[in-house]
Amino acid sequence: MSPPWRIAWVSAVGEKGGAEMTMLRTFRYLDPSLFQPSVFLLRPGPLEDELRALNVPVYRLPAHRMRNLLGVGQSTLTMARLIHSENIRLVHSNGFRPHAYGGLAAWLAQIPEVWTVHTPPEPTLFNRAILRIPATSVIANCPRTADSFRALGHPNEMIWPGVDIDRLERGTSREELSTRFGIPASARWVSLAARLQRYKGQHFFVRSLASLPRQEPAVHGILIGGALFGMEMDYLAELKAEAAKLGVADRVHFVGFLSDEDVAGFLAASELVVHPALDEDFGITVAEAQILGKPVIAFSAVGPTYILVDGKTGRLIPPGDQAALNRALAETLADPLLMRQWGQAGQERSRVHFGIVAHVQRTERIYERCIRENLEQERIV
């Protein structure tokens, strides 16, 4: 059987987190002469509309909890039947929970499964059971995750999530963002883009802004993102209360989830990007900001440590060190020449290492190898 081959990703959620953003970017750059993607969606949500806008077929399965074993079994069997009827040649499970469905459905349908893993697995009984489900190929998103799965006997290939450079360069203008969100165009903008969860460190950012001396033009902080997957829904109110208590409520802007164009526009219009996540396997915003020529200050979690070169493309701060973050923010903003130098160096580095095209090409090679090996086995049988 010759290409194009039909492949199906499995997505556990209907909202757009980092793993889902990587999936969407992959679909935009897949070679249509080789692969035709579709998606098994385990939970409804706005992600479905974005997939359909890319002309990607969506098979929405009944939502249920993982502890509902009957629901898991029914969805897995439905997926296996669809694999046969739609002539799907490979399943790509995008995360830990999707592997429970995609791995079993691929095994039942006797086709290969590619499994992308985003974090090291917690040593729970549930996770140990999922790890026993076979996968044809495993892709890890960072060295820490890759090492943890190899230690558990799962060989894998490490591929960084990719940044869509072309779309980044088509961001919304500063003037339009200023008008729409009421942020003074004359101010100095500093951005943070991440879903609202405490480990992402937005509270460190608010406190650092409050530590800056009053100056003209004033420094305004822009927090991009909102609560996701129903987690920590009270964090936004907590952040707003802290900003008011510290006297910076007029200089902190919570703009929520935005289109890709608006996010790119805010990053491009900012002098500096801050990423104070206490734990981070990659940190797509760090790479995006650097590709746009912006310096970045980040806590030295796993991903930023690989993306940033401390003192050359930005600053790495010990995780949770508020005083060090405050100093770094003030010192960096006080040195525009240094920011330009860091931005240029980061742009050159990130364009080479973190573009989506290279990510997709490496993924396509894995797909093609798995499919061809499976087709050869079918011929032998």
N, C-alpha and C positions, 0 to 999 in steps of 0.2 A: 504494500500500500504506500503510495507516494504522498507527499505533502500537497496542500496544507492539512495539518493534523488538528483535530479539535482537542482542546484541553479545557479543564474545568478547575477553577480555584474554589476552595472552601473558605468562607468567611464566617466567623462566629458572631459578628455584630453587624448591626445596620447603621452604625455611626462611623464617623471618619476619624480614627486615631492614626498613629504613626504607621502601623502595619498596613492599614487600609490605604493610606496615602501612597505607600510604596507599590501596592497592588495597582492602583489607578495609574500611576506613572509608568509602570511596566506595560500596561495595556496600550498606552499611547505610543510606545516605541517597539512593540513586538513586530517582527517581520510578518506581514499578512500573507506572504507567499509561503510561509512555513507553518504558522500557527493561527488558529481561530479560537479566541478565548471565550469562556462563559463562566458563570459564578453560581455555586450553591450557597445560598444565603440562609443562615440558621436563625436569624432574627431580623424582623423588618426594621426599616429606618430610612433616613434620607440618603444613605449610601446607594440605595437602589436607583434613585433618580440619576445620580452621577454616572452609574454604570450604564444605564440605558442611553444617556446622552452620548456615551462613547460607542453606542451600538453593540454593547456586550449583553448577550442574553442572560437573564437572571432566573434561576429556579429557586423560588422562595419556599422553604420547608416550614412546617408547623413549629412555632416556638415552644420550648419546654426547658426545664432545668435538667442538668446533667444527671442528677440523682434519679430522674424518671427513666429507668432503664428501658421500659416499654417504648417511650418516645424516642430514645436513642436508637433502639433496634429498628423501629418503623422508619425513621429518617434514613438510617443507613441502607436499609433494603430499597427504599425509594430511590436513593442516589445510585445504587448498583443497577437498578432497572433503567434509570435514565442514562447511565453510562452506556448500556447496551443499545437502547433505542436511539440515542443521539450520536452513536459511534464515536464516543469520547475515547481518546487514546492515552491520556495521562491526567492524573489528579494532582493538583498542587494545594496542599493544606497550609494555610497561612496562620500558623500559630499552634499552641499546644492543644487547646480544645478542638479546633478543626481536625487535628490529626486523629482524634478518637473516631470521627465520622469518615473522613477521607481515607485514612489508612485501611479501615475495615471495608469500606465500599470498594476501594481499588483492589483489595485482596479478593473480595467476592467476585469482582468482575474480571479478575486476572489481568489487570493492567498496572503499569508502574505508578508509584506515588512519589512526588517530591515534597519534602516537608521543610518549611522554613521555621526555624526556632529563633525566638527573640530575646529570651532570658534563660539563665540557668534554671533547671527544674528544682522546685522545693522537694525535699525528701519525704513526701507523703505517700500513703498507700495508693491513693487515687493516681498520683503521677507515676508511681512505679508500674501500675497497670497499663497506663497509656504508653509508657516507654517500651512495653513488650509488643506493641503493635508494630509490625514490620514496615519499614519505609525503604524504597529503592534508593533514594538519595536524600541527604540532609544538607540544608543550607543554613549556616549560622550568620547572624547579623553583626557580630563583633568578636574579637579574640577571646573575651571572657566566656561568652556563650559557647564558642567553638571548643575551647579547652574543657569546659564542664561536660559537654556531650561526648567528647573523645574519651574522657576518663570513665564514662559510663558504658563504653564500648560501642559508641555510635560515630563512626568516621564521618566527617563532613567537610564541606568546602565553605570557607568564610568569604562572604560577599557583602561589602558595605551597602546599606540602602543608598539609592541614587537620588541626586538632585536634578530636577528638570530645569536646566540652565536657560533654555529658550523661553519658557514660561516665566521664569524669574525676571527676565529682562523686559517683560511686558506688564510691569506693575502699575497700579493706579498712581496718578500724579500726587505729589505732596499737596498741591493746591486743592484738589478735590477732597482728599482725606481731611485736610484742615477744615474745610467748609462742612463736610458731612458729620464730623465727629466733634466739632467745636474746639479743636486744639489750635492754639495760636501758631500761625505760620512763622512768626518771628522768633519763636522759642527754640531752644535746643532740644531735640527729641532723642530719647534713649528708650529702646524697645526690649521687651521680653515676650517671646511667643512660645506658649506651652499650655496644655490643658491644666485647669485649675485643680491641683492636688498638692497637699502640703509638701510632699517629697520633691516637687518641682521647684520649691523655694521662692514663690512669689513674695512671701513675707520678708525674706531677706532683702529683696529688691526694694520694697516699700521703705524699709528701715534705712537702706543706703541712700535713697533719694532724700529722706528726711535729714540725714547727716550732712548733706551738702550745705554750705553757706548760701544765704540768699544772694542772688546775683542777677545781673541783667546782661544778656537775655536769660530768662529763667530756664532751668532744666525741667522738662516735663517727661514723666515716665508713662509709657504706653504698654499696657498689659493685654496681650492678644490671646484669646482662648477662653473657654468656659468649662464647666463641669462636664465630664464625659462618663458614659456607662453607668450613670446614676450614683457615682461615687463622690463623697465629700461635698454634698450639695450646700453645706453651710459655710464653706471656705470663702466664697465671694463676700458674704456679709461680714465675715471676720476680717478680711483684708480691707474692706471699705471702712470698718470701724477703726482699724489700726491707723489707716491713712488720716482719718479725721482727728484721732487722738494725737497724732504726731504733727498735725498742722499742715499736711500736704495734700489734703483732699482736692484742692483746686489744681494740683499739678500731677495728679495720678489719674489716668484715664483707663477705664475698663471697657474695652471695645468689643469683647465677646468673640465668638467664632466668626471668621470672615472668609470671603472667597480667596482663592489662591492669589488672585491679582491684588487684592487689598493687602494681604499679608506681605507679598513681595514689595508693594509700594511703601508700607511702613518700614520694612527693613532698609530699603534703599534710601528712604528719607531720614533715617536716623544717623546720628553721628557715631553711635556706639550701640552694641547689642550686648545684653547681659543674660547669662544662662546659669542661675544659681541652683541647679538641681543637685540634690544630695546623692542621688544614684541615677546613672544614665548609661545605657548600653551603647547608644550612638549620640543622638541629639541632632536631629535633622536641621534645626534652626541654626545651629552653630556653623554647619557646612554651608547653608544657604546664605547666611550673613557674610561669610568669608568670600563666597563666590561673587557677591555683590560689592566686594571691596570694603567691607565694614570690619573694624576691629571688634573683638569679642572678649569679654571678661566672663569666665566660667569657673564654677567649682571643679576641682580636678577629679571628677568621676571618670569612669572607664572610657566612654565615648569621647568627651571633650579632650581627654589626655592624648588621644590618638589624632584628633582633628587639629587641635591647636598646637603651636610651638611656642612655649612660654617665653615671653620677651621678644618674640620675632613676629608673631601674627596676632598676639593678644596676651592676656594674663590668665594664669591658672592659680586659683586660690584654694587652700585646704577646705574641704567641704564643711560647711557650718561655721566658718570663721567670719563672723559679722564684722569685726574690727578691720580685718584684712580686706574684706570686700569694700568697706567704706573708704579705706585709704586708696585702694586701686581705682575706684570710681572717680574720686576727687582728683588724683594725680593724672589719670588718663585724660579726663575732660580738660585739664589745665594745659595739655600739650597737643595742640592740633597737628603739628608736624609729625609727632610720634604716631598719632592715630592714622594719618595718611600712609605712613611707612608700613605700619602693621596691616592696614587694609590691603595695600598693594601686594605684600608678601603672602597674606592669607588667600587672596584671590588667585594668585598663580598656583599655590599649592593645592587648593581645593578643586580648581577646575581640572587638574590632572587626576586627582585621586577619587573624587566623589561625584562624578557626573552620571546621570541615569543611563546614557548610551552604553557605557562600559558595563554597568550593572546588568542591563538587559541582554547584552551580547553573551556574557558569561552564563546567565540563566538559560538562554536559548541553547547553548552548547550542552548543558545538562539535560534539557528536555530532549534534544535530538538523540543524544546517546542513549537515554533510557528508553525512548520509543523504538529506536532501531534495534536495540538488544531484545526488547519484548517481541517485536515482529519476527526477529530471527528465531526466537524460541518457539513462536507459534508455527513457523514453517517446519521446524524440526519435528514438532509433535504431530 
